[in-house]
């Protein structure tokens, strides 16, 4: 059986709705002493984190991904959920002092938001190393995580000769050009969205051709225009899959990655794998939450 490890953030999203307007509660002349509390109408707790989202999709598609990341003692219910859906959580690091990462956000009726992100146990995600696991992997996918862990994970893959994919995502803002080059160098796959791809080129000062020379496959998602795939020998665009309705775009990119790498590891071509990724992404956007979709 093919083996894939997915390294990155594991988090929960706590989403609340305020029926009024934040702007009406803010006094310009008193912002230096602001102290507010909002009575909300709704609280929704959703499972998230890029690594957990991708691992969930891979599990649905018949693989048994090994999840790597840091969590708190409050991870019990989330662990049970992932394991029921085919994810191997036996190598997730459990912190003794920190909670699982948490995103807390309140949205008013004008879609304005006040939010906080607590990284928590994500700071300890590097506690488990690939060499500690003692089993071979066909691919390691390194997603957004504690920045030092991302760099160390890529370096370890190079030293161990393990094929790896890099997906800097939200942490691209934290990396300078040298960090980016150290992260992506020698990767089999580089994944970004269109904006992140342009930012990556600007920060490194590299052209698209120069970046392509450092990785085997570059995958750029284009939102509702699909995905562009480039290798050193070919390039093509696969259109987005049709959706019945748009409910929630959160986690759509993670869904694409799950479908794409499931296709690759099942021996499909890059074009077929990209099509599968787009199909899974469509199922995610039709669902409220990053891990609420099903696949038949």
C-alpha positions as CSV (number, residue, x, y, z in Angstrom):
1,X,0.0,0.0,0.0
2,X,1.3,3.5,-0.9
3,X,2.1,5.7,2.1
4,X,1.7,9.4,2.4
5,X,2.4,11.6,5.4
6,X,0.7,15.0,5.7
7,X,2.4,17.6,7.9
8,X,0.9,20.9,8.9
9,X,-1.7,22.7,11.1
10,X,-4.5,21.0,13.0
11,X,-7.0,23.4,14.4
12,X,-10.6,24.1,15.3
13,X,-12.6,27.1,14.1
14,X,-15.1,28.8,16.5
15,X,-17.4,30.9,14.3
16,X,-19.9,33.3,15.8
17,X,-22.5,35.7,14.3
18,X,-23.4,39.1,15.7
19,X,-26.7,40.4,14.4
20,X,-25.7,44.1,14.6
21,X,-22.9,46.2,13.2
22,X,-19.4,46.5,14.9
23,X,-19.1,50.0,13.4
24,X,-22.0,51.3,15.5
25,X,-20.3,50.2,18.7
26,X,-17.0,51.9,18.1
27,X,-16.3,55.5,19.2
28,X,-13.5,57.2,17.3
29,X,-12.5,59.4,20.3
30,X,-12.4,56.4,22.7
31,X,-10.5,53.7,20.7
32,X,-7.6,54.0,23.0
33,X,-9.7,52.6,25.9
34,X,-12.0,50.3,23.9
35,X,-13.7,47.5,25.9
36,X,-16.5,45.7,24.2
37,X,-18.5,42.5,24.5
38,X,-20.9,41.3,21.9
39,X,-23.9,39.0,22.5
40,X,-23.9,36.6,19.6
41,X,-26.7,34.7,18.1
42,X,-24.9,31.6,16.8
43,X,-21.8,29.6,17.5
44,X,-20.5,26.9,15.1
45,X,-17.4,24.8,15.9
46,X,-15.8,23.3,12.8
47,X,-12.8,21.0,12.4
48,X,-10.0,22.5,10.4
49,X,-6.2,23.0,9.9
50,X,-4.7,22.4,6.5
51,X,-3.1,19.1,7.3
52,X,-6.2,17.7,8.9
53,X,-8.4,18.8,6.1
54,X,-6.1,17.2,3.4
55,X,-5.7,14.0,5.5
56,X,-9.5,13.8,5.8
57,X,-10.0,13.9,2.0
58,X,-7.2,11.4,1.4
59,X,-8.9,9.0,3.9
60,X,-12.2,9.3,2.0
61,X,-10.4,8.4,-1.2
62,X,-9.0,5.1,0.1
63,X,-5.6,6.0,1.4
64,X,-4.6,5.9,5.0
65,X,-2.6,9.1,5.4
66,X,-0.3,9.6,8.4
67,X,-1.1,13.0,10.1
68,X,1.8,14.9,11.5
69,X,1.3,18.0,13.7
70,X,0.9,19.3,17.3
71,X,-2.3,19.2,19.3
72,X,-3.5,19.6,22.9
73,X,-5.1,17.2,25.3
74,X,-8.4,18.5,23.9
75,X,-7.9,16.6,20.7
76,X,-9.8,13.5,21.7
77,X,-13.0,14.0,19.8
78,X,-11.3,15.4,16.8
79,X,-8.9,12.4,16.7
80,X,-11.8,10.0,16.8
81,X,-13.5,11.8,13.9
82,X,-10.3,11.6,11.8
83,X,-9.6,8.0,12.6
84,X,-13.2,7.0,11.7
85,X,-12.5,8.5,8.2
86,X,-9.3,6.7,7.6
87,X,-6.6,9.0,9.0
88,X,-3.7,7.5,11.0
89,X,-3.2,9.9,14.0
90,X,-0.8,7.7,15.9
91,X,2.1,10.1,15.3
92,X,0.4,13.3,16.2
93,X,2.2,15.1,19.0
94,X,0.1,15.8,22.1
95,X,1.3,18.8,24.1
96,X,1.3,18.7,27.9
97,X,0.8,22.4,28.3
98,X,-0.9,23.9,25.2
99,X,-4.4,23.6,23.6
100,X,-5.0,22.6,20.0
101,X,-4.7,25.6,17.7
102,X,-7.9,27.6,17.6
103,X,-9.4,30.3,15.3
104,X,-12.1,32.4,17.0
105,X,-14.0,34.8,14.8
106,X,-17.2,36.9,15.1
107,X,-18.9,38.2,12.0
108,X,-21.4,41.1,12.0
109,X,-24.3,41.5,9.6
110,X,-22.1,43.5,7.2
111,X,-19.6,40.6,7.0
112,X,-17.1,42.6,9.0
113,X,-15.0,40.3,11.3
114,X,-13.1,40.5,14.6
115,X,-10.9,37.4,15.0
116,X,-8.1,35.9,16.9
117,X,-5.8,32.9,16.1
118,X,-4.2,30.9,18.9
119,X,-1.4,28.7,17.5
120,X,-1.1,26.7,20.8
121,X,0.3,23.2,20.3
122,X,1.2,24.0,16.7
123,X,4.4,25.4,18.2
124,X,5.4,21.8,19.1
125,X,4.6,20.2,15.8
126,X,8.3,19.5,15.1
127,X,8.5,17.2,18.1
128,X,7.9,14.2,15.8
129,X,10.5,13.6,13.1
130,X,10.2,11.4,10.1
131,X,13.1,9.3,11.2
132,X,11.3,8.6,14.5
133,X,8.4,6.9,12.6
134,X,10.5,4.1,11.2
135,X,8.4,3.4,8.1
136,X,8.9,4.3,4.4
137,X,6.8,7.0,2.7
138,X,6.1,7.4,-0.9
139,X,5.4,11.1,-0.4
140,X,5.4,13.7,2.4
141,X,3.2,16.7,1.9
142,X,4.4,19.7,3.9
143,X,1.7,22.3,4.5
144,X,1.4,25.5,6.5
145,X,2.7,25.0,10.1
146,X,5.2,26.5,12.5
147,X,7.7,28.0,10.0
148,X,10.8,26.3,11.5
149,X,9.1,23.0,11.4
150,X,8.2,23.4,7.7
151,X,11.9,24.1,6.9
152,X,13.2,21.3,9.0
153,X,10.6,18.8,7.5
154,X,11.7,19.6,4.0
155,X,15.4,19.3,5.0
156,X,14.8,15.9,6.6
157,X,13.0,14.7,3.4
158,X,16.0,15.7,1.3
159,X,18.4,13.9,3.7
160,X,16.3,10.8,3.9
161,X,15.7,10.7,0.1
162,X,11.9,10.9,0.6
163,X,9.9,12.6,-2.3
164,X,8.1,15.6,-0.9
165,X,5.5,18.3,-1.8
166,X,5.6,21.8,-0.5
167,X,2.6,24.0,0.1
168,X,3.6,27.2,1.9
169,X,0.1,28.6,1.9
170,X,-0.6,31.1,4.7
171,X,3.0,31.0,6.0
172,X,4.4,32.4,2.8
173,X,4.0,35.9,4.4
174,X,6.5,34.8,7.1
175,X,9.2,33.5,4.8
176,X,11.8,35.7,3.1
177,X,13.3,34.8,-0.2
178,X,16.1,32.7,1.3
179,X,13.6,30.7,3.4
180,X,11.4,30.1,0.4
181,X,14.3,28.7,-1.7
182,X,15.4,26.5,1.2
183,X,11.9,25.2,1.6
184,X,11.1,24.4,-2.1
185,X,14.5,23.3,-3.4
186,X,14.3,19.7,-4.6
187,X,10.6,19.3,-4.0
188,X,8.7,17.0,-6.3
189,X,5.6,19.2,-6.1
190,X,5.1,22.9,-5.4
191,X,1.5,24.0,-4.7
192,X,0.2,27.6,-4.5
193,X,-2.8,29.6,-5.5
194,X,-2.4,32.2,-8.2
195,X,-1.7,35.1,-5.9
196,X,0.7,33.1,-3.7
197,X,2.6,32.0,-6.9
198,X,3.1,35.6,-7.9
199,X,4.2,36.5,-4.3
200,X,6.6,33.6,-4.3
201,X,8.2,34.8,-7.5
202,X,8.5,38.4,-6.2
203,X,10.0,37.4,-2.9
204,X,12.6,35.1,-4.4
205,X,13.3,37.3,-7.5
206,X,13.0,34.2,-9.6
207,X,11.2,33.8,-12.9
208,X,8.6,31.0,-13.3
209,X,11.2,29.1,-15.4
210,X,13.8,29.4,-12.7
211,X,11.4,28.1,-10.0
212,X,10.4,25.3,-12.3
213,X,14.0,24.2,-12.6
214,X,14.0,23.6,-8.8
215,X,10.9,21.4,-8.6
216,X,9.5,18.7,-10.8
217,X,5.8,19.7,-10.8
218,X,4.3,23.1,-10.1
219,X,0.6,23.2,-9.4
220,X,-1.2,26.6,-9.3
221,X,-4.9,26.7,-8.4
222,X,-6.9,29.4,-10.2
223,X,-10.2,29.5,-8.1
224,X,-13.2,29.1,-10.4
225,X,-10.9,28.9,-13.5
226,X,-9.5,25.5,-12.4
227,X,-5.8,24.6,-12.0
228,X,-2.6,25.0,-14.0
229,X,-0.1,22.2,-13.9
230,X,3.5,22.7,-15.2
231,X,6.4,20.3,-15.5
232,X,9.8,20.7,-17.2
233,X,8.3,19.1,-20.3
234,X,4.6,20.1,-20.4
235,X,2.0,22.5,-19.1
236,X,-1.8,22.4,-19.2
237,X,-4.9,23.8,-17.5
238,X,-7.8,21.7,-16.1
239,X,-11.1,23.6,-15.7
240,X,-12.9,23.7,-12.4
241,X,-15.7,21.2,-11.9
242,X,-19.3,22.3,-12.0
243,X,-20.9,23.0,-8.6
244,X,-24.6,22.7,-7.7
245,X,-24.3,25.6,-5.2
246,X,-21.7,27.6,-3.4
247,X,-22.0,27.3,0.4
248,X,-18.6,27.9,1.9
249,X,-15.2,28.3,0.2
250,X,-13.2,27.4,3.3
251,X,-11.0,24.4,2.8
252,X,-11.5,24.2,-1.0
253,X,-7.8,24.3,-1.7
254,X,-7.2,21.5,0.8
255,X,-9.9,19.4,-0.9
256,X,-8.1,19.9,-4.2
257,X,-4.9,18.7,-2.7
258,X,-6.5,15.6,-1.3
259,X,-8.0,14.7,-4.6
260,X,-4.8,15.5,-6.6
261,X,-2.5,13.5,-4.4
262,X,-4.9,10.6,-4.2
263,X,-4.9,10.4,-7.9
264,X,-1.1,10.6,-8.1
265,X,-0.6,7.9,-5.5
266,X,-3.1,5.7,-7.2
267,X,-1.0,5.9,-10.3
268,X,-3.1,8.3,-12.4
269,X,-1.7,10.9,-14.8
270,X,-1.2,14.5,-13.6
271,X,-4.1,15.6,-15.8
272,X,-6.4,12.9,-14.3
273,X,-5.2,13.7,-10.8
274,X,-5.9,17.4,-11.3
275,X,-9.4,16.6,-12.5
276,X,-10.0,14.5,-9.4
277,X,-8.7,17.4,-7.3
278,X,-11.2,19.8,-8.9
279,X,-14.0,17.3,-8.3
280,X,-13.2,17.1,-4.6
281,X,-12.9,20.9,-4.4
282,X,-16.4,21.2,-5.8
283,X,-17.7,18.9,-3.1
284,X,-16.1,21.0,-0.4
285,X,-17.5,24.3,-1.7
286,X,-21.0,22.7,-1.7
287,X,-20.6,22.0,2.1
288,X,-20.6,24.1,5.2
289,X,-17.2,23.2,6.7
290,X,-13.9,21.8,5.4
291,X,-14.6,18.3,6.5
292,X,-18.4,18.0,6.1
293,X,-18.5,16.6,2.6
294,X,-18.8,12.9,1.6
295,X,-17.6,11.0,-1.5
296,X,-19.4,8.0,-3.0
